[in-house]
C-alpha cells in the first residue's frame, strides 16, 4: 500500500516543482521556444503511440492512409 502512494507522489511533486520553477524563473525567448517545441514533440509522440494505431484499426486501411498522406503533402 505504501508503494502505491509513493508512486502517486512522484507526479504530484514534479507538478508542484514545475509550478515553483515557473514562479521563480522567467526564461529567455529562445529557451521558451525550445521548451514549447519539446512539449509539442511529446504531445505528437503520445498521439502517434496511443491514438493513431487505434484509429487506423477502426477506420481506414494503412495503405489508404499512406496514399492520402502522400497526396496531402504534394
VOMARRO-96438 format. One line per field, with one value per atom (N, C-alpha, C): atom name; residue in three letters; chain; x, y, z. Coordinates in pm, whole numbers. Layout:
atom c(CA/...) $
type c(Ala/...) $
mol c(A/...) $
X c(X/...) $
Y c(Y/...) $
Z c(Z/...) $
# end
This chain:
atom c(N/CA/C/N/CA/C/N/CA/C/N/CA/C/N/CA/C/N/CA/C/N/CA/C/N/CA/C/N/CA/C/N/CA/C/N/CA/C/N/CA/C/N/CA/C/N/CA/C/N/CA/C/N/CA/C/N/CA/C/N/CA/C/N/CA/C/N/CA/C/N/CA/C/N/CA/C/N/CA/C/N/CA/C/N/CA/C/N/CA/C/N/CA/C/N/CA/C/N/CA/C/N/CA/C/N/CA/C/N/CA/C/N/CA/C/N/CA/C/N/CA/C/N/CA/C/N/CA/C/N/CA/C/N/CA/C/N/CA/C/N/CA/C/N/CA/C/N/CA/C/N/CA/C/N/CA/C/N/CA/C/N/CA/C/N/CA/C/N/CA/C/N/CA/C/N/CA/C/N/CA/C/N/CA/C/N/CA/C/N/CA/C/N/CA/C/N/CA/C/N/CA/C/N/CA/C/N/CA/C/N/CA/C/N/CA/C/N/CA/C/N/CA/C/N/CA/C/N/CA/C/N/CA/C/N/CA/C/N/CA/C/N/CA/C/N/CA/C/N/CA/C/N/CA/C/N/CA/C) $
type c(Unk/Unk/Unk/Unk/Unk/Unk/Unk/Unk/Unk/Unk/Unk/Unk/Unk/Unk/Unk/Unk/Unk/Unk/Unk/Unk/Unk/Unk/Unk/Unk/Unk/Unk/Unk/Unk/Unk/Unk/Unk/Unk/Unk/Unk/Unk/Unk/Unk/Unk/Unk/Unk/Unk/Unk/Unk/Unk/Unk/Unk/Unk/Unk/Unk/Unk/Unk/Unk/Unk/Unk/Unk/Unk/Unk/Unk/Unk/Unk/Unk/Unk/Unk/Unk/Unk/Unk/Unk/Unk/Unk/Unk/Unk/Unk/Unk/Unk/Unk/Unk/Unk/Unk/Unk/Unk/Unk/Unk/Unk/Unk/Unk/Unk/Unk/Unk/Unk/Unk/Unk/Unk/Unk/Unk/Unk/Unk/Unk/Unk/Unk/Unk/Unk/Unk/Unk/Unk/Unk/Unk/Unk/Unk/Unk/Unk/Unk/Unk/Unk/Unk/Unk/Unk/Unk/Unk/Unk/Unk/Unk/Unk/Unk/Unk/Unk/Unk/Unk/Unk/Unk/Unk/Unk/Unk/Unk/Unk/Unk/Unk/Unk/Unk/Unk/Unk/Unk/Unk/Unk/Unk/Unk/Unk/Unk/Unk/Unk/Unk/Unk/Unk/Unk/Unk/Unk/Unk/Unk/Unk/Unk/Unk/Unk/Unk/Unk/Unk/Unk/Unk/Unk/Unk/Unk/Unk/Unk/Unk/Unk/Unk/Unk/Unk/Unk/Unk/Unk/Unk/Unk/Unk/Unk/Unk/Unk/Unk/Unk/Unk/Unk/Unk/Unk/Unk/Unk/Unk/Unk/Unk/Unk/Unk/Unk/Unk/Unk/Unk/Unk/Unk/Unk/Unk/Unk/Unk/Unk/Unk/Unk/Unk/Unk/Unk/Unk/Unk/Unk/Unk/Unk/Unk/Unk/Unk) $
mol c(A/A/A/A/A/A/A/A/A/A/A/A/A/A/A/A/A/A/A/A/A/A/A/A/A/A/A/A/A/A/A/A/A/A/A/A/A/A/A/A/A/A/A/A/A/A/A/A/A/A/A/A/A/A/A/A/A/A/A/A/A/A/A/A/A/A/A/A/A/A/A/A/A/A/A/A/A/A/A/A/A/A/A/A/A/A/A/A/A/A/A/A/A/A/A/A/A/A/A/A/A/A/A/A/A/A/A/A/A/A/A/A/A/A/A/A/A/A/A/A/A/A/A/A/A/A/A/A/A/A/A/A/A/A/A/A/A/A/A/A/A/A/A/A/A/A/A/A/A/A/A/A/A/A/A/A/A/A/A/A/A/A/A/A/A/A/A/A/A/A/A/A/A/A/A/A/A/A/A/A/A/A/A/A/A/A/A/A/A/A/A/A/A/A/A/A/A/A/A/A/A/A/A/A/A/A/A/A/A/A/A/A/A/A/A/A/A/A/A/A/A/A) $
X c(82/0/87/199/287/350/380/445/354/224/131/126/126/125/255/364/492/492/436/429/339/229/141/201/292/353/452/515/618/560/451/400/347/289/241/357/465/582/645/648/704/616/484/394/413/426/450/585/687/820/817/741/729/659/557/489/579/658/752/859/907/1006/948/822/759/744/724/715/850/956/1087/1173/1148/1236/1158/1206/1147/1246/1220/1319/1326/1439/1456/1367/1348/1260/1309/1439/1493/1471/1487/1463/1315/1229/1084/1045/1103/1076/1121/1239/1291/1199/1153/1063/931/877/750/763/873/893/908/977/990/853/771/638/551/563/488/531/660/709/657/647/593/446/370/229/214/291/283/324/423/466/355/291/181/66/35/-70/-36/87/124/128/162/172/36/-46/-170/-292/-310/-436/-433/-326/-327/-339/-274/-295/-441/-505/-645/-736/-711/-789/-770/-647/-619/-688/-695/-763/-912/-969/-1114/-1165/-1084/-1141/-1084/-956/-901/-787/-770/-655/-528/-416/-291/-249/-274/-236/-315/-440/-522/-471/-432/-378/-249/-163/-37/-64/-156/-188/-242/-335/-392/-288/-199/-93/0/38/126/59/-70/-141/-151/-163/-177/-50/66/190/241/182/225/176) $
Y c(-120/0/127/125/241/268/163/178/253/226/294/444/480/621/690/620/676/699/605/619/737/758/870/1003/999/1121/1181/1100/1149/1249/1218/1319/1443/1427/1544/1634/1575/1654/1724/1656/1718/1834/1819/1928/2050/2026/2136/2201/2121/2176/2259/2213/2290/2422/2423/2548/2646/2596/2682/2735/2650/2694/2802/2788/2889/3022/3018/3142/3213/3135/3192/3222/3157/3167/3216/3323/3375/3348/3243/3206/3306/3307/3388/3334/3414/3373/3245/3231/3111/2987/3000/2887/2851/2951/2927/2854/2895/2829/2683/2659/2522/2435/2489/2414/2384/2482/2462/2360/2362/2263/2123/2113/1983/1932/2020/1980/1937/2006/1968/1831/1802/1670/1561/1590/1491/1464/1568/1550/1470/1501/1426/1281/1258/1121/1043/1105/1037/1008/1102/1078/962/961/857/720/712/582/534/624/584/587/694/713/669/698/669/521/429/287/244/294/258/316/439/500/422/383/307/172/105/-24/-10/98/112/173/254/333/306/307/300/200/146/58/142/88/165/212/132/174/298/305/421/545/528/640/690/600/640/718/668/735/875/886/1017/1112/1062/1146/1196/1108/1149/1253/1238/1338/1470/1462/1582/1665/1600/1677/1729/1691/1742/1880) $
Z c(0/0/0/73/77/-60/-132/-262/-361/-355/-446/-417/-289/-254/-298/-286/-330/-481/-554/-700/-738/-665/-692/-648/-552/-502/-601/-682/-775/-876/-950/-1044/-975/-856/-783/-742/-697/-657/-778/-891/-1012/-1058/-1047/-1084/-994/-864/-771/-799/-823/-853/-982/-1081/-1205/-1183/-1097/-1064/-993/-899/-827/-923/-1011/-1109/-1200/-1239/-1324/-1251/-1120/-1044/-1030/-1019/-989/-1111/-1224/-1339/-1460/-1520/-1642/-1756/-1837/-1938/-2053/-2118/-2238/-2349/-2452/-2562/-2629/-2645/-2709/-2623/-2492/-2402/-2400/-2401/-2403/-2531/-2643/-2770/-2767/-2712/-2701/-2616/-2504/-2415/-2485/-2556/-2625/-2737/-2810/-2915/-2857/-2745/-2678/-2634/-2577/-2532/-2651/-2763/-2882/-2932/-2926/-2965/-2874/-2744/-2650/-2682/-2712/-2745/-2874/-2976/-3102/-3084/-3001/-2973/-2903/-2806/-2736/-2832/-2920/-3019/-3111/-3159/-3255/-3190/-3065/-2998/-2950/-2897/-2832/-2924/-2998/-3070/-3215/-3287/-3430/-3464/-3392/-3425/-3406/-3302/-3278/-3386/-3426/-3533/-3662/-3691/-3812/-3814/-3699/-3693/-3714/-3666/-3672/-3801/-3869/-3978/-4116/-4131/-4267/-4274/-4393/-4416/-4417/-4373/-4372/-4510/-4613/-4748/-4791/-4753/-4787/-4714/-4590/-4514/-4577/-4621/-4685/-4814/-4896/-5022/-4996/-4903/-4873/-4815/-4733/-4676/-4786/-4879/-4989/-5077/-5101/-5181/-5106/-4974/-4894/-4892/-4888/-4877/-5011/-5119/-5250/-5274) $
# end
